[in-house]
Amino acid sequence: MHGARALLGRARLTDLISRPSNSLASTRESCLQCQTRFWTGVNPVSIDRRQISSSPSLFKESLKPQTHYEFFPQTTSSGPPPNGPFSIDLPSLKKEFLQLQARAHPDRHPQEAKSRAEATSARINEAYKVLQNPLLRAQYLLSLRGIDVAEDETAKVEDPELLMEVLDMREAIEAVDEEEELEPLKDNISWRIDESVRILADAFQADDLDAAKIEAVKLRYWVNIKESLDAWEKGKPVVLVH
């Protein structure tokens, strides 16, 4: 039953994205708050108003997506790992996000449906933010399996060699006098992140949750170092939050 509901949810999302607009003299405008661009002069969400009146929300309760992946059926058609890949086509994801967000935008809905549309729009934003970021994506996938590494402060790597490398990296950043000296460090950390993402992809594909958890924590270290590099200021102490 749950699988059938998920499939219905995907079908509804695909329909919302692909269905053509019934425009009369339509013009394109931007929301003053979120800058989402949308067409005015069209029926809300390009669906029959009778459908809206019979269901006040963009997604009926029984058809709401169960995971972030179900919001983007075109880009993540196979679902989360191990059925689908860990890696995601980011340009395709962004394109589908903009299409879906434009159709779900509260300004495209009648007044009585705006609060529901706002909630749906917020869920779409959160799903996109998580899936487009490898670290957040890995943490989210683990959370779906009952493993919390995002909020668990005790989730640290008990690898003395790794911890020493992290400390060395912090000292190297603090010793930099000119911004140009950061380039080798940035190249190093970019390679570390790419390698960590590759290991995560293999672990999720093999459904090896223990390996995925360890690597997700490692990736958090590398991402924190990258953020320190990006925010570098001469004389500013480096604080790595694990």
N, C-alpha and C positions, 0 to 999 in steps of 0.2 A: 504493500500500500504506500509506504514511504517513497519507494522508487518511482511509483506512478505519479505521486505528487510532485516529485522533483522534476520528472520529465514534462509534466504539465506546466510547471513554473518556467522551464527553459523555453517551451513552445510559446508561452505568453510573452516572454522577454524578446524572443526573436521576432514575434509578430509586431511588438511595439516599435522595434528598431527599423524593420524593413517596410512597414506599411506606409504607402505614400500619403502625403498631406492633401486634404481637400481644400485648397486655398482659393480665396476669392481675390481680392486685391491685397496680397500679402506683402508685408515689409519686414525687414530684419531689424531687431532691436537687441539691446543688451540690458541685462538686469543691473540696476544701480548698485546692488549689494554684492553679488557674486560674479558679475561680468559675464555670466553665461549668455551666449547669443542664441536667439530663437526667433522663429517666424511668428508674426502676429497676423490676424486676419484668417486664422485657420481654426478648425474645430479643436478643442483641447485634446492633446495627446493623439490627434488624428484618429480618434475612435468615435463610434456612435454615442451621442449624448445619452441614449437610453441605457447604454452599458454603464455609463458613469452614474446615472441616477439609481440603477439597481445595485451598484456597488460603490460606496463613497471613496474607496481607496484605489490607487493605481494598480495595486496587486491585491486580489482578494486574499483573505486570511489563509485559505487553503492552498494558495498558489505562490505564497511568498518564497523567495529563494532561501534555501536552507544553509548554504555556504556562500562565501564571497565569489567562488568560481561560477556559481549559477547565475550571477548577474551578467556574465560575459560569455554567452553560449557560443558565439562565433570564434572567439579567441581561445577559450578553454573548453572546447567541445568534449574532450575526454575526461574532464573533471580533475580533481586533485590527484597527486601521486598516491599509490603506485599505478593507478589506471592511466593517468596522464603524466606528462613530464613535469619536472620541477621548473625548468626554464619556461619563460613566457615571451612571446613576440610582443615587445613593448610598444612599437608603433601601432600594431593592430589593436592592442589593449587600449591605447589612448584614443584611437579613432572610435572604437566601440563605446568607450566611456563618454566621449563628447556627444555622440549620437543619442545614447540612452539618457544622459543628464539633460540634454536639451528637451527631450520629450517628457521627462519627469519633472521639469522645472515648475515650481508652484505657480508662476505667472501664467502657465498654460492651462490652469485648472479653474473651474468655477469656485466661488468663495467657500462653499460648503465642503469642498474637497481639498482646500489648501493645506490644512494641518497634516492630513495624511500624505499629501504630496511632499511636504517639507521633510517628513520623517523618512519617506522613501528616498528622497534626494540625498539626505544625510547618510543613509545606508550605502548608497551607490558611491558617494565620496569616500567613505571609510573602506569599502571593498577595493576601490582603485588604489588608494594610498597604500594599502597593505600589499596587494598583488604586484605593484610595480617596483617594490623594494625587496630585494632578495633576503635581507635579514628579517624584516617584518613578515615576509611570506613564510620563511622557515619557522619562525616563532608561532605563527598562526597555524600552520600545518601540524606542528607538535601539539598545540593547544587542542586541536580537534581530536587528538588521540589521548587527551588527558594529561599532557606533559607541559608544565608551565616553566619556560625559561625566560620569559619576558619580565615577569614581576618577581621571580624567585631570586632574592639577593644571595642565596647560598649556592646558586648555580654558577660555579666557577670551575675553571680547568685546573685539575691537580697535576699539572705538568711543570716541574721546576724549570725545564729548559725553555718552555714557552714563556713562563712568567719572567724569566731572566731576560729573554729577548724583548718583551714588552717594556721592561724597565730600561733596558739599553736604548730602546727607541725613544722613550720619553726624555732621557738624558741627552740624546743626540738632538732632539728638537729644541730643548732648552739651551743648548750650546750654539745654536745657529745665530749668526750676527746679521746676515743679509738674506733677503727673501730668496735670492737665486740659489742659495745653499740648500733650500728645501726640495729642489727638483729630484735629486737622487732618492731622497726619503719618500717622496710622493710616488715615484716609479716603483719603489720597493713595496709600498703598502698597496698599490693598485694590483700588483702581481699577487700579493698575499690574498687580497679579497677575491680576485678571479679564481685562484686555486681553491679557496674555501668554498666558493659557490659551486665549483665543479665537484668537489667531494660531497657536498650536500645533495647535489643532483643524483649522484650515484647511490648515496645512502637512501634517499627517499624512493628511488626507483626499485631498490632491493628491499624496501620496506624495513630497513635496518634502523629502527628508531633510536637505539642506544648510540649508534654512530652519528646519526643526525643531530641528536641532542648535544653531543660533545662538540661537533663542528659548528653548531649554531652559537654556542657559547664562545668558541674561538673567533667566529666571525664578528661577534659583538666587540671583542677586543680590537680587531683590525679596523672596524668601522669607527670606533671611538678614537683611535689614533688618526685616522683620516680626517675626522672632524677637527681634531687638534691641529693638524697640519693646515687645514683650510682656514682655521680661525687664528693662525699664528700672528703674534705681534711681538716685536722685539722687547725683551725683558719681561714678558708676561709668563708666569709660571704655567706649566702644563699639568692639567688635572684630567686624569683618565678615570671615567666613571664606568665601572664594570657592572 
